[in-house]
Amino acid sequence: MKFAKWVVDETMPLTAGESTSFKEMIRTANKAITPPDQKVLKDILDSKKLEISEKIKAMIRGKYFSLTTDHQTSLANDNYGTITLHFINEFELKTFILSCTKHENGASVEDMVNQLVHDMHIWGLEKEYFMDAVTDSASNMNDFGRTIEGWHAKHLRHHYCVDRVFQLAAIIAFSGNASLVNYDEDNSVGCLKKARNLVSHINSSCNANEKLANCQQKTNPGGVNYIFYKMW
């Protein structure tokens, strides 16, 4: 069980125990120990998953809950939809990921709604206790929110992620688009543009980066000096 916990905590592959060098290292510490192979490890994790799932189902039964959902694109350009459960148990906020499902051709409204309905069924979540669903403001999430509000559950409301709304507002405010903001070189937009150009120049020029480091050393000899990193 400790080995399985290490694999999960360190995000190791399930085949970690099958590595010849890993087995040799373990035998150096204790010759009687044999790390579990992929099949044994999977059985251990499946058993633990079932145990924890039943505990969560018992914990959430009869309690009001909220869900957050989002979709992400992997480096392989695959789209995944994630649904996360939030509820209060004995005055403590609990958060669990219910599912992370791959969707072909992007996460459509139908895909996300079907995933939500499936998760609620599997986890024993009842509509009468469903308080809020929080999403970003993408068009498919707008339609997703309208769809679930159409369920006419007693308390259910769809909300947009506040952080995402603030981010979009900041993008518009500092975009430098004259049609959206009053743009000139002396206001916040102009200053931000100059700062970004300066950082980009330092990052792309070895000579400029070296000059900056030398100036910092002269200004603060023996102290902590900073160089520009790719912040944009």
VENKAZI-V48230 format. One record per residue. N is the residue number from 0. PHI is phi in whole degrees, 0 to 359 (* if undefined). OMEGA is omega in degrees with one decimal (* if undefined). D_LAST is the distance of its C-alpha to the last C-alpha in Angstrom with 2 decimals. Layout:
n=N phi=PHI omega=OMEGA d_last=D_LAST
n=N phi=PHI omega=OMEGA d_last=D_LAST
This chain:
n=0 phi=* omega=178.3 d_last=43.11
n=1 phi=296 omega=178.4 d_last=41.20
n=2 phi=295 omega=178.6 d_last=40.09
n=3 phi=297 omega=178.5 d_last=38.87
n=4 phi=296 omega=178.4 d_last=36.92
n=5 phi=297 omega=179.5 d_last=35.31
n=6 phi=300 omega=-179.0 d_last=34.33
n=7 phi=290 omega=-176.8 d_last=32.69
n=8 phi=299 omega=-176.1 d_last=31.01
n=9 phi=262 omega=179.7 d_last=29.53
n=10 phi=53 omega=179.2 d_last=28.81
n=11 phi=272 omega=176.5 d_last=31.29
n=12 phi=292 omega=-179.3 d_last=32.97
n=13 phi=295 omega=179.8 d_last=36.39
n=14 phi=271 omega=-176.5 d_last=37.94
n=15 phi=304 omega=-178.3 d_last=37.00
n=16 phi=286 omega=-178.8 d_last=40.66
n=17 phi=267 omega=-179.6 d_last=41.94
n=18 phi=294 omega=-179.3 d_last=40.38
n=19 phi=299 omega=-179.2 d_last=43.26
n=20 phi=294 omega=178.2 d_last=41.54
n=21 phi=294 omega=178.5 d_last=40.55
n=22 phi=298 omega=179.3 d_last=44.19
n=23 phi=297 omega=179.4 d_last=45.46
n=24 phi=296 omega=-179.6 d_last=43.29
n=25 phi=295 omega=-179.3 d_last=44.58
n=26 phi=293 omega=176.1 d_last=48.16
n=27 phi=297 omega=179.0 d_last=47.88
n=28 phi=280 omega=-178.4 d_last=47.41
n=29 phi=204 omega=-176.4 d_last=49.92
n=30 phi=293 omega=-177.3 d_last=51.92
n=31 phi=276 omega=-175.8 d_last=52.91
n=32 phi=264 omega=173.7 d_last=49.39
n=33 phi=236 omega=-179.5 d_last=48.13
n=34 phi=300 omega=-179.3 d_last=44.57
n=35 phi=292 omega=177.4 d_last=44.64
n=36 phi=277 omega=-174.6 d_last=43.75
n=37 phi=301 omega=-177.5 d_last=41.47
n=38 phi=295 omega=179.9 d_last=44.28
n=39 phi=296 omega=-179.5 d_last=45.39
n=40 phi=297 omega=179.0 d_last=41.88
n=41 phi=297 omega=178.0 d_last=41.19
n=42 phi=298 omega=179.0 d_last=44.47
n=43 phi=297 omega=-178.0 d_last=43.55
n=44 phi=292 omega=178.1 d_last=40.17
n=45 phi=296 omega=179.0 d_last=41.83
n=46 phi=295 omega=179.2 d_last=44.50
n=47 phi=293 omega=178.3 d_last=42.06
n=48 phi=299 omega=179.5 d_last=40.00
n=49 phi=297 omega=-179.8 d_last=43.24
n=50 phi=298 omega=-178.7 d_last=44.26
n=51 phi=292 omega=179.5 d_last=41.03
n=52 phi=301 omega=179.8 d_last=40.96
n=53 phi=295 omega=178.0 d_last=44.47
n=54 phi=295 omega=179.5 d_last=43.60
n=55 phi=295 omega=179.2 d_last=40.70
n=56 phi=301 omega=179.8 d_last=43.01
n=57 phi=292 omega=-178.1 d_last=45.64
n=58 phi=291 omega=-174.6 d_last=43.19
n=59 phi=274 omega=-174.6 d_last=41.78
n=60 phi=302 omega=177.5 d_last=45.19
n=61 phi=79 omega=-178.9 d_last=46.17
n=62 phi=248 omega=175.8 d_last=42.96
n=63 phi=288 omega=-176.0 d_last=40.61
n=64 phi=213 omega=172.6 d_last=37.14
n=65 phi=233 omega=179.1 d_last=33.80
n=66 phi=230 omega=170.1 d_last=31.50
n=67 phi=245 omega=-179.3 d_last=27.80
n=68 phi=220 omega=179.9 d_last=26.72
n=69 phi=205 omega=175.7 d_last=23.63
n=70 phi=229 omega=-176.0 d_last=23.09
n=71 phi=232 omega=177.0 d_last=20.58
n=72 phi=250 omega=-177.8 d_last=20.31
n=73 phi=281 omega=176.9 d_last=20.78
n=74 phi=298 omega=178.0 d_last=19.73
n=75 phi=274 omega=178.4 d_last=23.21
n=76 phi=68 omega=173.6 d_last=22.42
n=77 phi=264 omega=-177.6 d_last=24.94
n=78 phi=257 omega=-179.5 d_last=24.72
n=79 phi=235 omega=174.3 d_last=25.75
n=80 phi=254 omega=-178.4 d_last=26.86
n=81 phi=240 omega=176.6 d_last=27.01
n=82 phi=239 omega=-176.4 d_last=29.41
n=83 phi=241 omega=-178.3 d_last=29.47
n=84 phi=264 omega=177.7 d_last=32.52
n=85 phi=226 omega=176.8 d_last=32.65
n=86 phi=202 omega=-179.0 d_last=35.98
n=87 phi=251 omega=177.9 d_last=37.80
n=88 phi=232 omega=-178.3 d_last=40.47
n=89 phi=52 omega=176.2 d_last=42.64
n=90 phi=65 omega=178.5 d_last=40.22
n=91 phi=233 omega=179.6 d_last=37.28
n=92 phi=288 omega=178.5 d_last=34.29
n=93 phi=245 omega=-179.9 d_last=34.20
n=94 phi=224 omega=179.6 d_last=31.44
n=95 phi=221 omega=173.0 d_last=32.05
n=96 phi=280 omega=-179.6 d_last=30.45
n=97 phi=280 omega=-179.3 d_last=33.25
n=98 phi=198 omega=171.7 d_last=31.97
n=99 phi=225 omega=-168.3 d_last=29.14
n=100 phi=246 omega=177.2 d_last=30.57
n=101 phi=282 omega=178.6 d_last=29.61
n=102 phi=243 omega=177.9 d_last=30.06
n=103 phi=284 omega=175.9 d_last=30.97
n=104 phi=61 omega=177.8 d_last=29.43
n=105 phi=88 omega=-178.4 d_last=26.95
n=106 phi=267 omega=178.8 d_last=27.85
n=107 phi=281 omega=177.5 d_last=30.36
n=108 phi=301 omega=-179.5 d_last=31.94
n=109 phi=298 omega=178.8 d_last=35.07
n=110 phi=300 omega=-176.5 d_last=33.31
n=111 phi=292 omega=179.3 d_last=31.68
n=112 phi=295 omega=178.6 d_last=34.95
n=113 phi=297 omega=178.0 d_last=36.98
n=114 phi=296 omega=179.3 d_last=34.78
n=115 phi=296 omega=-179.8 d_last=35.17
n=116 phi=299 omega=179.0 d_last=38.94
n=117 phi=297 omega=-179.3 d_last=39.32
n=118 phi=297 omega=-178.9 d_last=37.49
n=119 phi=297 omega=178.5 d_last=39.56
n=120 phi=291 omega=-178.2 d_last=42.70
n=121 phi=298 omega=-174.7 d_last=41.93
n=122 phi=266 omega=177.4 d_last=41.00
n=123 phi=71 omega=179.9 d_last=43.78
n=124 phi=273 omega=-176.0 d_last=41.63
n=125 phi=257 omega=-177.3 d_last=43.71
n=126 phi=300 omega=-176.8 d_last=42.62
n=127 phi=294 omega=178.5 d_last=44.65
n=128 phi=256 omega=-177.6 d_last=42.33
n=129 phi=281 omega=-175.1 d_last=39.05
n=130 phi=267 omega=-172.8 d_last=37.44
n=131 phi=216 omega=169.1 d_last=33.87
n=132 phi=235 omega=-177.0 d_last=31.39
n=133 phi=246 omega=-179.9 d_last=27.70
n=134 phi=223 omega=170.2 d_last=25.25
n=135 phi=281 omega=-173.6 d_last=22.13
n=136 phi=255 omega=176.1 d_last=22.92
n=137 phi=297 omega=-174.8 d_last=22.82
n=138 phi=300 omega=179.7 d_last=26.04
n=139 phi=292 omega=177.4 d_last=27.61
n=140 phi=285 omega=173.6 d_last=27.06
n=141 phi=300 omega=179.8 d_last=28.70
n=142 phi=293 omega=177.0 d_last=31.67
n=143 phi=300 omega=179.7 d_last=31.68
n=144 phi=298 omega=179.3 d_last=32.03
n=145 phi=296 omega=-179.3 d_last=34.80
n=146 phi=295 omega=-176.5 d_last=36.57
n=147 phi=287 omega=174.6 d_last=36.85
n=148 phi=294 omega=176.2 d_last=37.81
n=149 phi=289 omega=175.8 d_last=40.58
n=150 phi=291 omega=-180.0 d_last=42.02
n=151 phi=59 omega=172.3 d_last=43.42
n=152 phi=293 omega=-170.3 d_last=42.99
n=153 phi=303 omega=-173.8 d_last=44.28
n=154 phi=250 omega=-166.6 d_last=41.10
n=155 phi=294 omega=175.2 d_last=38.31
n=156 phi=223 omega=177.1 d_last=35.47
n=157 phi=258 omega=179.6 d_last=32.12
n=158 phi=233 omega=174.5 d_last=29.11
n=159 phi=268 omega=177.7 d_last=25.46
n=160 phi=297 omega=-177.3 d_last=22.83
n=161 phi=297 omega=179.5 d_last=22.13
n=162 phi=300 omega=-179.9 d_last=18.60
n=163 phi=293 omega=178.4 d_last=17.87
n=164 phi=296 omega=177.9 d_last=19.69
n=165 phi=297 omega=179.6 d_last=17.79
n=166 phi=298 omega=179.5 d_last=14.41
n=167 phi=296 omega=178.4 d_last=15.95
n=168 phi=297 omega=179.5 d_last=17.42
n=169 phi=293 omega=179.0 d_last=14.23
n=170 phi=299 omega=178.7 d_last=12.71
n=171 phi=293 omega=-176.3 d_last=16.03
n=172 phi=295 omega=-175.8 d_last=16.35
n=173 phi=250 omega=-176.9 d_last=13.18
n=174 phi=284 omega=-175.6 d_last=13.30
n=175 phi=80 omega=178.4 d_last=15.35
n=176 phi=279 omega=-175.0 d_last=18.01
n=177 phi=298 omega=-179.9 d_last=21.28
n=178 phi=283 omega=-177.9 d_last=23.16
n=179 phi=254 omega=-178.0 d_last=21.27
n=180 phi=221 omega=173.2 d_last=20.84
n=181 phi=282 omega=-171.4 d_last=22.56
n=182 phi=256 omega=167.1 d_last=20.24
n=183 phi=206 omega=-172.4 d_last=20.93
n=184 phi=291 omega=-174.4 d_last=19.37
n=185 phi=258 omega=-179.8 d_last=20.60
n=186 phi=271 omega=-174.8 d_last=19.41
n=187 phi=298 omega=180.0 d_last=16.33
n=188 phi=295 omega=179.8 d_last=14.72
n=189 phi=297 omega=179.4 d_last=15.58
n=190 phi=296 omega=-179.7 d_last=14.43
n=191 phi=295 omega=179.1 d_last=10.92
n=192 phi=296 omega=178.9 d_last=10.89
n=193 phi=297 omega=-179.8 d_last=12.44
n=194 phi=297 omega=179.8 d_last=10.13
n=195 phi=295 omega=179.1 d_last=7.07
n=196 phi=297 omega=179.7 d_last=9.77
n=197 phi=295 omega=179.2 d_last=11.03
n=198 phi=298 omega=179.6 d_last=8.23
n=199 phi=298 omega=-179.9 d_last=8.12
n=200 phi=295 omega=-179.3 d_last=11.88
n=201 phi=297 omega=-178.6 d_last=12.38
n=202 phi=292 omega=-174.9 d_last=10.61
n=203 phi=264 omega=-177.0 d_last=12.74
n=204 phi=234 omega=178.3 d_last=15.88
n=205 phi=296 omega=-179.3 d_last=18.12
n=206 phi=296 omega=-179.6 d_last=20.35
n=207 phi=296 omega=179.6 d_last=17.82
n=208 phi=295 omega=179.4 d_last=16.55
n=209 phi=292 omega=178.0 d_last=20.26
n=210 phi=299 omega=179.0 d_last=21.18
n=211 phi=298 omega=-180.0 d_last=18.69
n=212 phi=297 omega=178.6 d_last=20.15
n=213 phi=294 omega=178.4 d_last=23.65
n=214 phi=297 omega=178.5 d_last=23.16
n=215 phi=296 omega=-179.6 d_last=22.00
n=216 phi=293 omega=178.5 d_last=25.07
n=217 phi=291 omega=-178.4 d_last=27.36
n=218 phi=288 omega=-176.0 d_last=26.13
n=219 phi=224 omega=-177.1 d_last=26.36
n=220 phi=297 omega=178.3 d_last=28.70
n=221 phi=81 omega=-178.8 d_last=29.13
n=222 phi=264 omega=178.5 d_last=26.44
n=223 phi=277 omega=179.1 d_last=23.05
n=224 phi=248 omega=-175.9 d_last=20.53
n=225 phi=241 omega=173.5 d_last=16.80
n=226 phi=240 omega=-179.4 d_last=14.52
n=227 phi=282 omega=173.3 d_last=10.85
n=228 phi=241 omega=-179.6 d_last=8.84
n=229 phi=287 omega=-175.8 d_last=5.75
n=230 phi=259 omega=-172.0 d_last=3.79
n=231 phi=243 omega=* d_last=0.00
